[in-house]
Amino acid sequence: MSAGGDGGDEQAVPAILFDGRSARRHEIAIGRDAGDLLIVHETGAIERIALAALERQGSGPWGDRLVRPDQPGWRLDIPGGLPTALAAALPAPHRYGRWIDRMGLGRAAVAFAAISAALVGVVLTAPQWLGPLVPLPLERRIGEALVGDLASATCHTPAGDAALAKLMASVDLPGQAPVRAQVLKVGMINAAALPGNRVVLFSGLFDEMKDPDAVAGVVAHELGHARKRHVMQALLRELGLSVVLAGTSGAVPVQLAKVTGLRYSREAEGEADAFARDRLSAAAISPAATGAFFAKAAKEEPAGPWMVMLASHPASADRAKAFGGAVDRSRRYRPALSPAEWQALSRMCDEDKRVRPLLDF
């Protein structure tokens, strides 16, 4: 393939496309024509995508990867690496965020430090005020410093990735930057929101939960923490400003345990549960399975009013009642995932033979 136009005389480069609409792997070729990326499909059809709509997402065993922020699940893997001319034509990657890139990291750090110093007397006593003030790109960098990218423990299969992307899209708010979701090979029954719009699901969750609707409720709860900026509030309250901004050099499992073990305020937990019920309703997914999960958890909790009062989470019995009470008997619900999609998601870590379990967690 040879494309015309400014800078469009590059030879075709083989690549692999996942369009985000299905789990199918598309063997394609790419080239460039001025400001567009050309995708030549197996049928011979040519698709144009503006280079400005693409982002580089780094490199790995798959080669170089491009994604489309406006289309969750879409990714283009280039096993041989990005051609030099094409790489130069792509938008410059945002290392820290647009405004930080414009100012420069040094000036941005000084500005942020000055603002923090001016507000420290008030802010340190009220982390809930500071958390939402931290720019999301900086929060993302903080998350990477604390727990890393967790790539070696992240499970991937084409069908599992597509099912996870569908589940996330169904219960998240539309029209916002997508939250990055990962399934980690960790034998614990847990899911957590991480700094910088990230949600992780531990593989042990699928051993306990046999219904995709219940997992949808748990995912929606963690999305509530991410969208309401609860994660930075909890980090600032429990780890302190200096630790959060400086990052740590400890082992990844230890740091992940600290972050996923954060205790949110009861108000934040209530907000996340309300967010989950609203999003399940918007997606026409029944909250009954989530209520049943909390009812089962309630049987394993210590009884007594003091335990309920001191626990950061609302009592599981109360959560079961709230989710169960949100079921509209006159409404027709749909399953969060099809049986095939649920099997692909729940067995993703068993089928991915390259993933390494996160030990000592």
C-alpha positions as CSV (number, residue, x, y, z in Angstrom):
1,M,0.0,0.0,0.0
2,S,1.2,3.5,-0.7
3,A,-0.8,6.5,0.3
4,G,-0.8,9.9,-1.4
5,G,-0.7,13.3,0.2
6,D,1.8,15.0,2.5
7,G,3.9,12.3,4.1
8,G,1.7,9.6,2.7
9,D,4.3,7.5,0.8
10,E,5.0,5.0,3.6
11,Q,4.9,1.3,2.9
12,A,2.1,-0.7,4.5
13,V,2.8,-2.1,7.9
14,P,1.1,-5.2,9.3
15,A,-0.8,-4.7,12.5
16,I,-3.6,-6.3,14.6
17,L,-6.8,-4.4,15.4
18,F,-9.4,-5.0,18.1
19,D,-12.3,-2.8,17.3
20,G,-13.9,-2.8,20.8
21,R,-17.2,-4.1,19.4
22,S,-16.3,-7.8,19.4
23,A,-13.5,-10.1,20.5
24,R,-12.4,-10.8,17.0
25,R,-8.7,-10.2,16.1
26,H,-8.4,-8.3,12.7
27,E,-5.2,-8.8,10.7
28,I,-4.8,-5.5,8.9
29,A,-2.3,-3.2,7.4
30,I,-1.7,0.4,8.2
31,G,-0.3,3.4,6.4
32,R,-0.6,7.2,6.6
33,D,-2.0,9.9,4.3
34,A,-1.3,13.4,5.6
35,G,-3.2,13.7,8.9
36,D,-5.0,10.4,8.7
37,L,-4.1,6.8,9.6
38,L,-5.1,4.4,6.9
39,I,-6.4,1.0,7.9
40,V,-6.6,-1.6,5.1
41,H,-8.9,-4.4,6.2
42,E,-8.8,-8.1,5.1
43,T,-11.7,-7.3,2.6
44,G,-9.6,-4.5,1.0
45,A,-11.8,-1.8,2.5
46,I,-9.8,1.2,3.6
47,E,-10.7,3.1,6.8
48,R,-9.4,6.5,7.7
49,I,-8.9,7.7,11.3
50,A,-7.6,11.1,12.2
51,L,-4.1,10.9,13.8
52,A,-5.3,13.4,16.4
53,A,-7.9,10.9,17.6
54,L,-5.2,8.4,18.6
55,E,-3.0,8.0,21.6
56,R,0.1,5.9,22.2
57,Q,-0.3,3.5,25.1
58,G,3.3,2.3,25.3
59,S,5.0,-0.9,24.2
60,G,5.0,-4.6,25.3
61,P,5.2,-8.1,24.0
62,W,2.5,-7.1,21.5
63,G,4.8,-4.3,20.0
64,D,3.6,-0.7,20.0
65,R,0.0,0.0,20.9
66,L,-2.4,2.8,19.8
67,V,-5.8,3.4,21.4
68,R,-8.8,5.7,20.8
69,P,-9.9,7.5,24.0
70,D,-13.3,8.1,22.4
71,Q,-13.9,4.4,21.7
72,P,-13.3,2.1,24.8
73,G,-11.9,-1.3,23.9
74,W,-10.4,-0.1,20.5
75,R,-6.7,-0.9,20.2
76,L,-4.2,-1.3,17.5
77,D,-1.1,-3.4,18.1
78,I,1.9,-3.0,15.8
79,P,4.2,-6.0,16.4
80,G,7.1,-4.5,14.4
81,G,6.8,-1.2,16.2
82,L,5.6,2.2,14.9
83,P,7.3,3.4,11.8
84,T,9.4,6.5,12.6
85,A,7.5,8.8,10.3
86,L,4.1,7.7,11.7
87,A,5.3,8.0,15.2
88,A,6.4,11.6,14.5
89,A,3.0,12.4,13.0
90,L,1.1,11.3,16.0
91,P,0.1,13.8,18.7
92,A,2.7,14.2,21.4
93,P,1.9,11.9,24.4
94,H,0.6,13.7,27.5
95,R,3.3,12.8,30.1
96,Y,1.7,14.6,33.0
97,G,-1.4,16.3,31.6
98,R,-2.0,19.1,29.2
99,W,-1.6,22.0,31.6
100,I,1.5,20.5,33.2
101,D,3.1,19.8,29.8
102,R,2.4,23.5,28.8
103,M,4.0,24.9,32.0
104,G,6.8,22.4,32.4
105,L,7.1,19.9,35.2
106,G,9.3,22.1,37.3
107,R,7.0,25.1,37.2
108,A,4.0,22.9,37.7
109,A,5.6,21.3,40.7
110,V,6.5,24.7,42.2
111,A,2.9,26.0,41.6
112,F,1.3,22.9,43.1
113,A,3.7,23.1,46.1
114,A,2.9,26.8,46.6
115,I,-0.9,26.1,46.5
116,S,-0.5,23.2,48.8
117,A,1.5,25.2,51.3
118,A,-1.1,28.0,51.3
119,L,-3.9,25.6,52.0
120,V,-2.1,23.0,54.2
121,G,-3.5,24.3,57.5
122,V,-7.1,23.8,56.3
123,V,-6.7,21.0,53.8
124,L,-4.9,18.5,56.0
125,T,-7.8,18.5,58.4
126,A,-10.3,18.0,55.6
127,P,-8.9,15.5,52.9
128,Q,-12.2,15.4,51.2
129,W,-11.6,19.0,50.1
130,L,-8.1,18.4,48.7
131,G,-8.8,15.1,47.0
132,P,-11.0,16.5,44.1
133,L,-8.5,19.4,43.7
134,V,-5.7,17.0,42.7
135,P,-5.6,17.0,38.8
136,L,-6.5,13.7,37.5
137,P,-3.2,13.3,35.4
138,L,-1.2,13.9,38.6
139,E,-3.4,11.4,40.5
140,R,-2.6,8.9,37.7
141,R,1.1,9.5,38.2
142,I,0.7,9.1,42.0
143,G,-1.1,5.7,41.4
144,E,1.7,4.5,39.1
145,A,4.3,5.5,41.8
146,L,2.5,3.7,44.5
147,V,1.5,0.4,42.8
148,G,3.0,0.4,39.3
149,D,1.2,-0.8,36.2
150,L,0.6,-4.4,37.4
151,A,1.1,-5.6,33.9
152,S,2.7,-9.0,34.8
153,A,-0.3,-9.9,37.0
154,T,-3.0,-8.6,34.6
155,C,-5.0,-11.3,32.8
156,H,-5.7,-10.9,29.1
157,T,-7.7,-12.8,26.5
158,P,-9.4,-11.2,23.5
159,A,-12.8,-12.5,24.6
160,G,-12.2,-11.7,28.3
161,D,-11.0,-8.2,27.5
162,A,-14.0,-7.5,25.3
163,A,-16.4,-8.8,28.1
164,L,-14.7,-6.6,30.7
165,A,-14.9,-3.5,28.4
166,K,-18.6,-4.2,27.8
167,L,-19.3,-4.6,31.5
168,M,-17.4,-1.3,32.4
169,A,-19.2,0.6,29.6
170,S,-22.6,-0.6,30.7
171,V,-22.4,0.7,34.3
172,D,-20.1,3.7,33.9
173,L,-21.2,7.3,33.2
174,P,-21.4,8.1,29.5
175,G,-19.3,10.8,27.9
176,Q,-16.4,10.8,30.3
177,A,-12.8,9.6,30.0
178,P,-13.0,5.8,30.4
179,V,-11.9,4.2,33.7
180,R,-9.1,1.7,33.1
181,A,-10.1,-1.8,34.3
182,Q,-7.8,-4.8,35.0
183,V,-8.4,-8.3,36.2
184,L,-5.4,-9.4,38.5
185,K,-4.4,-12.9,39.2
186,V,-4.8,-12.6,43.0
187,G,-6.7,-15.3,44.9
188,M,-8.7,-12.9,47.1
189,I,-12.4,-12.0,46.9
190,N,-12.0,-8.3,46.3
191,A,-12.2,-5.4,43.9
192,A,-10.9,-1.9,44.4
193,A,-10.6,1.6,42.9
194,L,-7.0,2.8,42.5
195,P,-5.7,6.3,42.0
196,G,-6.1,7.8,38.6
197,N,-9.3,6.3,37.3
198,R,-8.4,2.6,37.7
199,V,-10.4,-0.3,38.9
200,V,-9.0,-3.7,39.6
201,L,-10.9,-7.0,40.1
202,F,-9.1,-9.9,41.8
203,S,-9.5,-13.3,40.2
204,G,-10.7,-14.7,43.5
205,L,-13.9,-12.6,43.1
206,F,-15.0,-14.9,40.3
207,D,-14.6,-18.0,42.5
208,E,-17.2,-16.5,44.9
209,M,-19.5,-14.7,42.6
210,K,-21.3,-16.9,40.0
211,D,-23.6,-14.2,38.6
212,P,-22.4,-11.4,36.2
213,D,-25.1,-9.1,37.6
214,A,-23.5,-9.2,41.1
215,V,-20.1,-8.4,39.6
216,A,-21.7,-5.5,37.7
217,G,-22.9,-4.2,41.1
218,V,-19.4,-4.5,42.7
219,V,-17.8,-2.9,39.6
220,A,-20.3,0.0,39.7
221,H,-19.6,0.5,43.4
222,E,-15.9,0.9,42.7
223,L,-16.6,3.1,39.7
224,G,-18.5,5.3,42.2
225,H,-15.4,5.7,44.3
226,A,-13.4,6.6,41.1
227,R,-15.9,9.1,39.7
228,K,-16.6,10.8,43.1
229,R,-12.8,11.1,43.6
230,H,-13.0,9.2,46.9
231,V,-9.6,7.4,46.3
232,M,-7.4,10.5,46.7
233,Q,-9.4,11.6,49.8
234,A,-8.7,8.2,51.4
235,L,-5.1,8.3,50.4
236,L,-4.5,11.7,51.8
237,R,-6.3,10.8,55.1
238,E,-4.6,7.4,55.7
239,L,-1.1,7.7,54.1
240,G,-0.5,11.5,54.5
241,L,0.3,14.1,51.9
242,S,4.1,13.7,52.0
243,V,3.9,9.9,51.4
244,V,1.3,10.2,48.6
245,L,3.3,12.9,46.7
246,A,6.7,11.2,47.2
247,G,5.5,7.7,46.3
248,T,7.2,4.7,47.7
249,S,9.8,2.1,46.7
250,G,8.3,-0.8,48.4
251,A,7.3,-4.1,46.8
252,V,4.3,-4.0,44.5
253,P,2.2,-6.5,46.5
254,V,2.7,-4.6,49.7
255,Q,1.9,-1.2,48.2
256,L,-1.2,-2.7,46.4
257,A,-2.4,-4.1,49.7
258,K,-2.1,-0.7,51.3
259,V,-4.0,1.0,48.5
260,T,-6.8,-1.6,48.1
261,G,-7.1,-1.7,51.9
262,L,-8.0,2.0,52.2
263,R,-11.0,2.7,54.4
264,Y,-13.5,5.2,53.0
265,S,-15.8,7.2,55.1
266,R,-19.3,5.9,55.7
267,E,-20.6,8.8,53.6
268,A,-18.3,7.9,50.7
269,E,-19.4,4.3,50.9
270,G,-23.0,5.3,50.8
271,E,-22.4,7.6,47.8
272,A,-20.6,4.7,46.0
273,D,-23.5,2.3,46.7
274,A,-26.1,5.0,45.5
275,F,-24.0,5.5,42.4
276,A,-24.0,1.7,41.8
277,R,-27.8,1.4,42.1
278,D,-28.3,4.4,39.8
279,R,-25.9,2.9,37.1
280,L,-27.4,-0.6,37.4
281,S,-30.9,1.0,36.8
282,A,-29.6,3.0,33.9
283,A,-28.1,-0.2,32.3
284,A,-31.3,-2.2,33.0
285,I,-29.3,-4.6,35.1
286,S,-31.2,-6.0,38.2
287,P,-29.7,-5.1,41.6
288,A,-31.1,-8.4,43.0
289,A,-27.9,-10.4,42.6
290,T,-25.8,-7.6,44.3
291,G,-28.3,-7.6,47.2
292,A,-28.0,-11.4,47.5
293,F,-24.2,-11.1,47.6
294,F,-24.5,-8.7,50.5
295,A,-27.1,-10.9,52.3
296,K,-24.6,-13.8,52.1
297,A,-21.8,-11.5,53.5
298,A,-24.1,-10.3,56.3
299,K,-24.2,-13.8,57.7
300,E,-20.4,-13.8,58.2
301,E,-20.2,-10.4,59.9
302,P,-19.9,-9.9,63.7
303,A,-23.3,-8.9,65.1
304,G,-24.0,-6.0,67.4
305,P,-24.7,-2.2,67.0
306,W,-21.1,-1.2,67.9
307,M,-19.7,-3.2,65.0
308,V,-22.1,-1.5,62.6
309,M,-21.4,1.9,64.0
310,L,-17.6,1.6,63.8
311,A,-17.3,-0.2,60.4
312,S,-16.3,2.0,57.5
313,H,-18.7,0.2,55.2
314,P,-22.4,0.2,55.9
315,A,-23.5,-3.1,57.4
316,S,-23.9,-5.7,54.7
317,A,-27.5,-6.4,55.9
318,D,-28.4,-2.8,55.3
319,R,-26.7,-2.9,51.9
320,A,-28.6,-6.1,51.0
321,K,-31.8,-4.4,51.9
322,A,-31.0,-1.3,49.9
323,F,-30.0,-3.2,46.7
324,G,-32.9,-5.7,47.1
325,G,-35.3,-2.8,47.7
326,A,-34.1,-1.2,44.5
327,V,-35.5,-4.1,42.4
328,D,-38.5,-2.9,40.3
329,R,-40.8,-5.9,39.9
330,S,-42.6,-4.3,37.0
331,R,-39.4,-3.7,35.0
332,R,-37.8,-6.0,32.5
333,Y,-34.1,-6.4,33.2
334,R,-31.3,-7.8,31.0
335,P,-28.3,-9.8,32.1
336,A,-25.1,-7.9,32.5
337,L,-23.3,-10.3,30.2
338,S,-24.2,-13.3,28.0
339,P,-23.2,-16.8,29.3
340,A,-20.4,-16.8,26.8
341,E,-19.2,-13.4,27.8
342,W,-19.4,-14.3,31.5
343,Q,-17.4,-17.5,30.9
344,A,-14.7,-15.5,29.0
345,L,-14.4,-12.9,31.8
346,S,-14.6,-15.3,34.8
347,R,-12.1,-17.7,33.3
348,M,-9.7,-15.2,31.8
349,C,-7.0,-15.7,34.4
350,D,-7.2,-19.5,33.9
351,E,-6.8,-19.2,30.2
352,D,-4.0,-16.6,30.1
353,K,-1.0,-18.8,30.5
354,R,1.4,-15.9,30.4
355,V,0.1,-14.1,33.5
356,R,2.0,-14.4,36.7
357,P,0.1,-14.5,40.1
358,L,0.8,-11.6,42.4
359,L,2.6,-13.4,45.3
360,D,2.8,-12.5,49.0
361,F,-0.3,-10.3,48.7
